[in-house]
Each structure stands twice: as structure tokens, then as C-alpha cells.
Amino acid sequence: MNAVTTTSPTSPWTLVFQDDFNGTDLNPASWGKYSGQPGGDPGGWWDPSHVVVANGLLELQSYQDPLFGNRWVSSGVSSAPALKQTYGKYEVRFRVDAGYGINAVILLWPANELWPPEIDFAENGGENSTRDHMTATLHYGASDSQIESTVNGDFTQWHVMGVEWTPGKLVYTLDGQPWSTLTNSNVPSTPMEMDLQSEAGTCGDSWAPCPDATTPAMVKMQVDWVKAYAYGRS
């Protein structure tokens, strides 16, 4: 399914980036693939070979990979090669297989790599065997203060999740409709990139645990399309 642009002439948003994943691999001018150890997650590992583009979809695949000693290996991608901006609107049409211990996150990350801040606008930690909710979280401050909201739904099915990021304000959206609004002086005001990622959690972590015997052999985060808009550009 292709992305459809629906902005009106009076909209504050201008489309600046989109991908429908209709090729056989990612465009390196648009995306970078993750590799190595996720920060703060000793149970996870990323490798570019787990990024698959086929049949009009981007798949971030998590499975026990014999090339890595049969450990759980996942993947992620960053829009940094093509898109780093201050403020914007982002939308992603995606779904995630059920699978205990495999998390899925769509987020904005600081372009200068100085964390925090971070804006997670769709996150499920794999803390149960379903995908019955997504959490949105603003991370800020030296001690990683967090403000989060949760929306319920079946995210093994296709949905569009997004965020409208403007000065001092975040509006989180689900299927084009706002579901939570945050007005706060700690909303970032520096350039950020958009990232899509999945990873195995760490044993003993209640929020993002490790896979267990119930976890399917393959857990896929599938992305149909992504769109990003600049704010206030004519």
C-alpha cells in the first residue's frame, strides 16, 4: 500500500521525506542500518542482515541466528542519512508479530548523538505475549526524566502511528487521530532523526525481558510506509 499525502494548502506541514519500500533493499542515501550492541541492552544484538526489503515492506527480523552463536539478533534503521530536522510531523504504517521478549520502537533520536532527549512515539517492550498496547515517551534531562502515555490496541494488525512535534508540544496520533497531547518546556528544540528498531530484551528486565520458550522462532516488525514533514515551511 502506498503512502498518500493529505495535507491542505493551509497546513503547517510540508512533506520532505517518504519511503514505500517498493525496492529490494534500502536506499543508503535515505537509511542507515544498525550494527552491534544496543546501548543499555546486553541481551540484544543488531545486524544489517536482519533488515529485509521485499514485497513492498520493510521487515526488521528477530531470530536466533547461527552466525552469531544462536543468540537472538534483531535490526534497526535510521533516517539520519536523509533527514535531520528540528520539529516535524512523522507517520509510520506498521505492525509487529506477537512475541515475548522482542521489543519494537519508533522514535526520534538526537542528531548530535547527545542523549537525552528522545521521543518514542510507538513502543512495545515485549513484556507480554501480545501487542495489545503502545507507549509514547518523552525522555529528557541528565537523569533521564520521562513522561509517558499508553494507548491500547491490537498492534499485530496494521496501524499508522505518528507524532506532531512543535515548539514545546507533542501530539501523538493513531490512524490519523490524536490520542495524547503533551505540552512541556522540556520538549526538544534541537535537530533529531527518525529511527525504527526492534531488539531482544535482557533477562531480568521487567519492561524489556528476554525471549522465552513461548517466543516464535521469527518475530517480524513490518513497515509499509513512512512519511515525514517539515514544520512551518512554505
C-alpha positions as a printed Julia matrix, in Angstrom:
234×3 Matrix{Float64}:
  0.0     0.0    0.0
  1.47    3.37  -0.97
  1.61    6.41   1.28
 -0.92    9.11   0.46
 -0.23   12.78   1.1
 -3.28   14.56   2.53
 -2.01   17.99   3.59
 -4.14   21.04   2.68
 -2.85   24.39   1.36
 -3.23   25.85   4.88
 -1.37   23.0    6.61
  1.77   23.9    8.6
  3.4    20.71   7.28
  5.44   20.18   4.11
  6.3    16.64   3.02
 10.09   16.28   2.97
 10.68   12.52   3.18
  8.79    9.32   2.37
  9.53    5.7    1.58
  7.13    2.98   0.39
  9.81    0.22   0.41
  9.0    -0.92  -3.13
 12.57   -1.97  -3.97
 14.72   -4.92  -2.93
 16.88   -3.07  -0.4
 17.01    0.23   1.44
 18.38    3.29  -0.32
 21.64    4.09   1.52
 21.04    7.77   0.81
 17.89    7.51   2.94
 18.63    4.92   5.61
 21.45    3.55   7.72
 21.28    0.03   9.17
 22.13   -0.69  12.81
 25.01   -2.93  13.78
 26.31   -4.23  17.1
 25.27   -3.96  20.73
 22.23   -1.82  21.65
 23.05    0.71  24.34
 21.75   -0.4   27.72
 20.6    -3.82  26.47
 23.22   -6.56  26.93
 20.68   -9.15  25.79
 20.24   -7.62  22.35
 22.28   -7.52  19.15
 21.74   -5.82  15.81
 22.97   -6.88  12.39
 22.23   -5.4    8.95
 21.42   -8.87   7.56
 18.21   -8.81   9.62
 16.89   -5.85   7.61
 14.84   -7.24   4.7
 13.01   -5.27   1.99
 10.59   -7.28  -0.17
  7.01   -7.22  -1.44
  6.61   -3.54  -0.65
  7.56   -3.94   3.01
 10.49   -3.25   5.28
 10.95   -6.13   7.73
 13.04   -5.93  10.89
 13.53   -9.61  11.67
 14.4   -11.05  15.09
 15.51  -14.67  15.36
 18.2   -16.88  16.86
 20.98  -16.53  14.33
 23.51  -19.42  13.97
 26.03  -16.94  12.55
 26.08  -15.29  16.0
 26.27  -18.39  18.19
 22.49  -18.83  18.04
 21.87  -15.69  20.06
 18.83  -13.52  19.36
 19.7   -10.96  16.7
 17.44   -8.12  15.54
 17.74   -4.97  13.45
 17.05   -1.27  13.17
 17.32    1.57  10.69
 17.93    5.31  10.93
 16.8     8.13   8.64
 19.92   10.14   9.53
 21.45    9.99   6.01
 18.43   11.85   4.6
 16.56   13.57   7.42
 17.67   15.56  10.43
 15.37   18.41  11.4
 14.04   20.47  14.29
 10.27   19.96  14.65
  8.17   17.99  12.23
  5.36   15.53  11.7
  6.09   11.81  11.36
  3.81    8.91  10.41
  4.61    5.2   10.11
  2.28    2.42   8.95
  3.44   -0.78  10.64
  2.57   -3.95  12.51
  4.51   -6.26  14.86
  4.28  -10.0   15.37
  3.4   -11.12  18.88
  6.49  -12.34  20.66
  7.54  -12.23  24.3
 10.92  -10.57  24.82
 11.13   -8.79  21.45
 10.53   -5.07  21.61
  9.58   -2.66  18.84
 10.19    1.09  18.86
  9.63    4.04  16.51
 11.42    7.12  17.77
 13.13   10.44  17.24
 16.78   10.49  18.3
 19.11   13.5   18.72
 21.11   14.12  15.55
 24.18   15.11  17.59
 24.04   11.76  19.47
 23.91   13.62  22.81
 21.19   11.7   24.67
 18.7    12.55  26.08
 16.38   13.88  24.62
 14.44   11.11  22.9
 10.85   10.97  21.65
  9.42    7.44  21.42
  6.08    7.69  19.64
  5.39    3.95  19.39
  6.99    1.45  21.76
  6.11   -2.03  22.96
  8.65   -3.75  25.18
  7.55   -7.33  24.55
  6.7    -7.66  28.23
  3.78   -9.96  27.43
  3.0   -12.36  24.61
  0.72   -9.91  22.75
  0.99   -6.46  21.19
 -2.0    -5.02  22.99
 -0.63   -1.51  23.58
  1.9     1.09  22.5
  3.61    3.64  24.72
  4.81    7.13  23.83
  7.59    8.57  25.99
  9.48   11.85  26.16
 12.95   11.35  27.65
 14.71   14.49  28.88
 17.25   15.79  31.38
 20.56   14.47  32.62
 18.87   11.88  34.84
 16.59   10.64  32.01
 13.29   12.0   33.31
 10.33   10.5   31.44
  6.75   11.45  30.63
  4.78    8.63  29.07
  1.32    7.77  27.82
 -0.14    4.44  26.68
 -2.76    3.59  24.06
 -4.43    0.19  23.78
 -4.99   -1.69  20.54
 -4.06   -4.76  18.56
 -0.72   -3.86  17.04
 -0.29   -7.23  15.38
 -2.65   -5.54  12.88
 -1.73   -2.61  10.63
 -1.9     0.86  12.17
 -0.43    4.29  11.47
  1.28    5.86  14.48
  2.71    9.33  14.42
  3.81   12.42  16.28
  3.46   16.14  15.59
  6.46   17.85  17.17
  6.25   21.62  17.51
  7.82   24.1   19.96
  7.0    22.9   23.47
  4.37   20.42  22.3
  3.96   16.8   21.18
  0.74   15.43  19.72
  0.75   11.63  19.42
 -1.54   10.19  16.74
 -3.07    6.8   15.94
 -4.56    6.21  12.5
 -4.58    9.95  11.88
 -6.31   10.93  15.13
 -4.69   12.48  18.22
 -4.68   10.16  21.22
 -2.43   12.09  23.62
 -1.04   15.63  23.8
  1.94   16.79  25.85
  2.75   20.46  26.41
  6.04   20.81  28.25
  9.08   23.09  28.23
 11.34   20.02  28.02
 10.13   19.1   24.52
 13.35   19.09  22.42
 14.27   22.08  20.26
 17.32   20.59  18.51
 17.62   18.5   15.3
 16.53   14.87  15.5
 16.42   11.84  13.2
 13.73    9.16  12.9
 14.63    5.56  13.8
 12.76    2.25  13.51
 14.07   -0.64  15.58
 13.41   -4.0   17.16
 15.54   -5.97  19.57
 15.6    -8.81  22.02
 15.45   -7.72  25.63
 17.57   -8.64  28.62
 16.76  -11.43  31.07
 15.53   -9.99  34.37
 14.34   -6.72  32.85
 10.59   -6.43  33.58
  9.99   -3.75  30.92
 12.03   -5.36  28.11
 12.62   -9.01  29.07
 14.48  -11.64  27.09
 12.68  -14.15  24.81
 11.5   -17.41  26.34
 10.13  -20.78  25.19
  6.87  -19.14  24.03
  8.59  -16.69  21.67
  8.11  -17.61  17.99
 11.24  -18.61  16.08
 10.82  -15.49  13.92
  9.36  -12.2   15.12
  8.9    -9.5   12.46
  8.29   -5.79  12.71
  6.85   -4.88   9.3
  6.69   -1.33   7.93
  4.52   -0.47   4.91
  5.49    3.2    4.6
  6.9     6.19   6.41
  6.34    9.92   5.88
  7.98   12.95   7.44
  7.05   16.6    7.17
  8.85   19.82   7.99
  7.08   22.33  10.24
  6.23   25.83   9.11
  7.9    25.57   5.71
  6.09   27.17   2.77
